[in-house]
Amino acid sequence: MGMFGSRRALSGAAGTAVLAVAFAAGTATTEGYRDDRDRGDRGRVDRARNVILLVGDGLSIAARDAVRLATVGQDGQLAMDSLRYAGWTQTDSADPEEAVTDSAAGATAFATGVRTYNGAVGVDADGNAVPTLLEHAKELRKSTGLVTTSQVTDATPAAFGSHVPDRGEQSEIARQYLEVTRPDVILGGGEDWWFPEGDEGAYPDDPDDVRPEVSRSPFGNLVEQAEAQGYDYVSTEAELLDSDADRLLGLFANEEMFEQAPEGEGDEYDPVVSLRTMTEKALDVLSQNRRGFFLMVEEEAIDEMAHNNNAARTIQAGQSLDETVALVTEFADHHRGTLVIVVGDHETGGLAIENVDPADESGDLGSTEENVLRSLEDGPFPVAGSDLEFFVDWTTTGHTGAATPLTAEGPAAELLARSQDSTDVFRVALAAMRGRW
C-alpha cells in the first residue's frame, strides 16, 4: 500500500457535548479519500476540506534559522519555509501577572481565538469553556486528530480537545477526550495519566526519575475505557503501523517521548515512534472521511530542549518537525483544498545565532550557578555545505515575549501573510473550514 493509501472507510458517530458549550452530534461519512492531483493545484477553492496545523513549541525565527543553517545551509530551504505565505504572530496572553505567555495560553489562542491566562486550557480568562477548532471540525462532520511528541494530554494538544482551568489536570483532559471531544486519532506520550496507580501500562514506572514517571489516573484505567469506546490502543511502532482501525489511541512513553536535559546530562531525542511516522499514520486514517479532517501536530522537544539551553537537541527536534512538514506538504500536493499552517506558540530561551568568536562569550565564566553556566554559548555548529560555523547563545531558560514565525499554504492562507495576533490563526482556520473569508 502506498503512502496515504486507503485502508478502510470511516464509520461511527462523532458527537460532542462540551461542558458549557454544546454541539449537535453528526455521523462521519464512510467514503474513502480521493487523490486530487487531477483537480488542479493548491489554489483557492470554496473551502478547506482539510486543515493541518503544525506547532513547533517554542519555535522562534532564530531557532528556525538555526535548523536551516545546520540542515540545508545558507542557500537551502526548509520544508516549512517553502510554503507560499509567511507572516508572524504576536504571542501575548491575557495573564494578569505575567507579560509572557506559556504553552497553555498560547495553544488556547490558536485553538479558540481567545486570549486567556497562563495555565488555562480551552477556557477564557474567566474560566468559561470556549469551542475549539477540533470541536468546530466535528460540527462540520470532519474527522479530527492530535499528534505530539509530548504527553497527548499536555497543554498544546489539550487546548484543542479539552476545557480545564489548569493544564496540570492531565487525567481529566484524557477523560474529556474520551467522553466529550472524542478525537479520532490521539498519538503521543503520557501513558502515566491514563493508567491508575499500580498499573504500569506498557512502559514501566520510574519513580526515581528527576520528574517521577508513575501511573496516576484517578479515573481508573482510561485505556480500557478508550478500547470500550472503539479505539484501537497501540504502544509500539509495529502495532501502530499494523492497525487498520478508524479510531486510534497510541501512547508511546510514560511522559514526553524524549528526555529533556542539558547537553550530556541525560538528554535524548529518539522517540519510539517518530513525529513523521505518527503524522503519516494520522493522515492515512483521517483522510478516509470525504468531508475532510482537522489535525494538530506538535513537536514539543524544541521548547523543552531550549528550556535546558541545549542547542544540539533543539536543532535536532526542529529537523524532526521539518521532516514532518515535508510529509504534510506532499500530502497537500495530492489533496486539493488542504490548508497547512506551521507556527510557533512562543519563543523559548532567547536563542541567538552568533559568529564563532572566543572574545564574545556572554555570561559569567566564573559562576558556580547551574543556570548561569548553562546559558553560555553553545556550539560550534557547522553550516551545512560550507566551512562556516555558528554559535547559539541563550539569554534565559524560560520563555520570551518575541513574536513567532508563521508559514502557510492552501485555502485562506493569504490572510495569514501579515503581522497578527495568535488568535488570528483560529479565525483564519475556521473561516477556511467554513468557506467564509
Secondary structure as GFF3:
##gff-version 3
##sequence-region A 1 437
A	DSSP	beta_strand	13	14	.	.	.	ID=ss1
A	DSSP	beta_strand	17	18	.	.	.	ID=ss2
A	DSSP	beta_strand	21	22	.	.	.	ID=ss3
A	DSSP	beta_strand	26	27	.	.	.	ID=ss4
A	DSSP	three_ten_helix	37	39	.	.	.	ID=ss5
A	DSSP	beta_strand	50	56	.	.	.	ID=ss6
A	DSSP	alpha_helix	61	71	.	.	.	ID=ss7
A	DSSP	three_ten_helix	79	81	.	.	.	ID=ss8
A	DSSP	beta_strand	85	90	.	.	.	ID=ss9
A	DSSP	alpha_helix	103	112	.	.	.	ID=ss10
A	DSSP	alpha_helix	133	139	.	.	.	ID=ss11
A	DSSP	beta_strand	143	151	.	.	.	ID=ss12
A	DSSP	alpha_helix	155	161	.	.	.	ID=ss13
A	DSSP	alpha_helix	170	176	.	.	.	ID=ss14
A	DSSP	pi_helix	177	181	.	.	.	ID=ss15
A	DSSP	beta_strand	185	189	.	.	.	ID=ss16
A	DSSP	three_ten_helix	191	193	.	.	.	ID=ss17
A	DSSP	alpha_helix	222	228	.	.	.	ID=ss18
A	DSSP	beta_strand	232	234	.	.	.	ID=ss19
A	DSSP	alpha_helix	237	242	.	.	.	ID=ss20
A	DSSP	beta_strand	248	251	.	.	.	ID=ss21
A	DSSP	alpha_helix	275	286	.	.	.	ID=ss22
A	DSSP	beta_strand	293	299	.	.	.	ID=ss23
A	DSSP	alpha_helix	301	307	.	.	.	ID=ss24
A	DSSP	alpha_helix	311	334	.	.	.	ID=ss25
A	DSSP	beta_strand	338	344	.	.	.	ID=ss26
A	DSSP	beta_strand	347	348	.	.	.	ID=ss27
A	DSSP	beta_strand	352	354	.	.	.	ID=ss28
A	DSSP	three_ten_helix	358	360	.	.	.	ID=ss29
A	DSSP	alpha_helix	370	374	.	.	.	ID=ss30
A	DSSP	beta_strand	378	382	.	.	.	ID=ss31
A	DSSP	beta_strand	389	393	.	.	.	ID=ss32
A	DSSP	beta_strand	399	400	.	.	.	ID=ss33
A	DSSP	beta_strand	404	409	.	.	.	ID=ss34
A	DSSP	three_ten_helix	413	416	.	.	.	ID=ss35
A	DSSP	beta_strand	419	421	.	.	.	ID=ss36
A	DSSP	alpha_helix	423	434	.	.	.	ID=ss37
###
